[in-house]
Amino acid sequence: MNIGVIGVGKLGEFHTKLLAEIAQETPGVTCAGVFDLDPARAREIASKYEVSVFPTIDSLAEACDAAVIATTTSSHFQIARGLLQKGLHLFIEKPITTTVEEADLLIRLEKEMGVTIQVGHIERFNPALRAVEAHIGRPMYIQAERLSGFSRRVTDVSVVLDLMIHDIDLVLSLINSEIRHISASGVRVFSNELDMATARIDFQNGATANVTASRLSRSRSRKLRFFGTAPKSYASLDLTTGKSEVFRLVKPEEASSKNPIKTFAAKKILEQFGEIQESMQGLVLDYIHPDPPKVNALKDELLHFIAAVAGEAPVAVSSHDGRRAIMVAGRIAEEIAANAEALKAAEGAMED
């Protein structure tokens, strides 16, 4: 399987580096080379990782069975459409496209050509989530916060498609229900697109998610907290460090392999949650604080892509998953725009 990389900026370089590693470790897999609109950058990365440089995307397509698209979001659709028409399997960095209509066209081509698309929603592979996903039960309330500094590299899309899309995808993967209602607000500060946004997503099964994203923060933060049922639980994940912890109320025989907390420490922890002891009804507090698996999330998702193309595993994040994420992102952007128009109209009425 010959795989090429299109776009070798910061993220594209990571893909090239890891594909070169995978090629050395995996018989039958080759990192065929790279293409970038900046020929000097393409030569630099190709030389660094000892792969070829392709002068055009078409020449890359002729030499490859699959490709990684790590270009700016606004270019994903045009590049992916051309490669799908040539029969290539694609790993498309998130988000899959900028609109649902574009995603639908790619999904149709994927089916017609009998190829595979995987979308690069890397947080699905985050060690913090992987360590506790078997213990979190049924999430009914999720709070996600993603803060980052400003980058000129991504001003072609809003913070919703740039940062919030990660947590939108996580929320949709964790809550198995249709969306009932979305409310949202946001502002533009340093770019012509939204730089800060917050959204509340209500689901038909009663679950709720509050998602906040900003690219105007002095510090970087990627945190996820949720409360769940079956069993009753609270989980806190730091997606930057990979650390996570889960508190669960379970029957003594259902506790994790480590002894449930029954000591003085348990009393102190329970007090932090308030006066809940009387409602425990014979349950014990099960505390799970696993060491995050020592995995490279980007390499892991590339390996899943290769396995899916080879027919050895299902697609980890499908084109339909990618479509649903941008559908929700679009609804959030529409809600923000509608609120801004309503505020503008109200201010105009007050001036009159």
Secondary structure in CASP SS format (residue, H / E / C, confidence):
PFRMAT SS
TARGET T0000
AUTHOR 0000-0000-0000
METHOD secondary structure of the structure
MODEL  1
M C 1.00
N E 1.00
I E 1.00
G E 1.00
V E 1.00
I E 1.00
G C 1.00
V C 1.00
G C 1.00
K H 1.00
L H 1.00
G H 1.00
E H 1.00
F H 1.00
H H 1.00
T H 1.00
K H 1.00
L H 1.00
L H 1.00
A H 1.00
E H 1.00
I H 1.00
A H 1.00
Q H 1.00
E H 1.00
T C 1.00
P C 1.00
G C 1.00
V C 1.00
T E 1.00
C E 1.00
A E 1.00
G E 1.00
V E 1.00
F E 1.00
D C 1.00
L C 1.00
D C 1.00
P H 1.00
A H 1.00
R H 1.00
A H 1.00
R H 1.00
E H 1.00
I H 1.00
A H 1.00
S H 1.00
K H 1.00
Y H 1.00
E C 1.00
V C 1.00
S E 1.00
V E 1.00
F C 1.00
P C 1.00
T C 1.00
I H 1.00
D H 1.00
S H 1.00
L H 1.00
A H 1.00
E H 1.00
A H 1.00
C C 1.00
D C 1.00
A E 1.00
A E 1.00
V E 1.00
I E 1.00
A C 1.00
T C 1.00
T C 1.00
T H 1.00
S H 1.00
S H 1.00
H H 1.00
F H 1.00
Q H 1.00
I H 1.00
A H 1.00
R H 1.00
G H 1.00
L H 1.00
L H 1.00
Q H 1.00
K C 1.00
G C 1.00
L C 1.00
H E 1.00
L E 1.00
F E 1.00
I E 1.00
E E 1.00
K C 1.00
P C 1.00
I C 1.00
T C 1.00
T C 1.00
T C 1.00
V H 1.00
E H 1.00
E H 1.00
A H 1.00
D H 1.00
L H 1.00
L H 1.00
I H 1.00
R H 1.00
L H 1.00
E H 1.00
K H 1.00
E H 1.00
M H 1.00
G C 1.00
V C 1.00
T C 1.00
I E 1.00
Q E 1.00
V E 1.00
G E 1.00
H C 1.00
I H 1.00
E H 1.00
R H 1.00
F H 1.00
N C 1.00
P H 1.00
A H 1.00
L H 1.00
R H 1.00
A H 1.00
V H 1.00
E C 1.00
A C 1.00
H C 1.00
I C 1.00
G C 1.00
R E 1.00
P E 1.00
M E 1.00
Y E 1.00
I E 1.00
Q E 1.00
A E 1.00
E E 1.00
R E 1.00
L E 1.00
S C 1.00
G C 1.00
F C 1.00
S C 1.00
R H 1.00
R H 1.00
V H 1.00
T C 1.00
D C 1.00
V C 1.00
S C 1.00
V H 1.00
V H 1.00
L H 1.00
D H 1.00
L H 1.00
M H 1.00
I H 1.00
H H 1.00
D H 1.00
I H 1.00
D H 1.00
L H 1.00
V H 1.00
L H 1.00
S H 1.00
L H 1.00
I C 1.00
N C 1.00
S C 1.00
E C 1.00
I E 1.00
R E 1.00
H E 1.00
I E 1.00
S E 1.00
A E 1.00
S E 1.00
G E 1.00
V E 1.00
R C 1.00
V C 1.00
F C 1.00
S C 1.00
N C 1.00
E C 1.00
L C 1.00
D C 1.00
M E 1.00
A E 1.00
T E 1.00
A E 1.00
R E 1.00
I E 1.00
D E 1.00
F E 1.00
Q C 1.00
N C 1.00
G C 1.00
A C 1.00
T E 1.00
A E 1.00
N E 1.00
V E 1.00
T E 1.00
A E 1.00
S E 1.00
R C 1.00
L C 1.00
S C 1.00
R C 1.00
S C 1.00
R C 1.00
S E 1.00
R E 1.00
K E 1.00
L E 1.00
R E 1.00
F E 1.00
F E 1.00
G E 1.00
T E 1.00
A C 1.00
P C 1.00
K E 1.00
S E 1.00
Y E 1.00
A E 1.00
S E 1.00
L E 1.00
D E 1.00
L C 1.00
T C 1.00
T C 1.00
G C 1.00
K E 1.00
S E 1.00
E E 1.00
V E 1.00
F E 1.00
R E 1.00
L E 1.00
V E 1.00
K C 1.00
P H 1.00
E H 1.00
E H 1.00
A C 1.00
S C 1.00
S C 1.00
K C 1.00
N C 1.00
P C 1.00
I E 1.00
K C 1.00
T C 1.00
F H 1.00
A H 1.00
A H 1.00
K H 1.00
K H 1.00
I H 1.00
L H 1.00
E H 1.00
Q H 1.00
F C 1.00
G C 1.00
E C 1.00
I C 1.00
Q H 1.00
E H 1.00
S H 1.00
M C 1.00
Q C 1.00
G C 1.00
L C 1.00
V E 1.00
L E 1.00
D E 1.00
Y E 1.00
I E 1.00
H C 1.00
P C 1.00
D C 1.00
P C 1.00
P C 1.00
K C 1.00
V C 1.00
N C 1.00
A H 1.00
L H 1.00
K H 1.00
D H 1.00
E H 1.00
L H 1.00
L H 1.00
H H 1.00
F H 1.00
I H 1.00
A H 1.00
A H 1.00
V H 1.00
A C 1.00
G C 1.00
E C 1.00
A C 1.00
P C 1.00
V C 1.00
A C 1.00
V C 1.00
S E 1.00
S H 1.00
H H 1.00
D H 1.00
G H 1.00
R H 1.00
R H 1.00
A H 1.00
I H 1.00
M H 1.00
V H 1.00
A H 1.00
G H 1.00
R H 1.00
I H 1.00
A H 1.00
E H 1.00
E H 1.00
I H 1.00
A H 1.00
A H 1.00
N H 1.00
A H 1.00
E H 1.00
A H 1.00
L H 1.00
K H 1.00
A H 1.00
A H 1.00
E H 1.00
G H 1.00
A H 1.00
M H 1.00
E H 1.00
D C 1.00
END
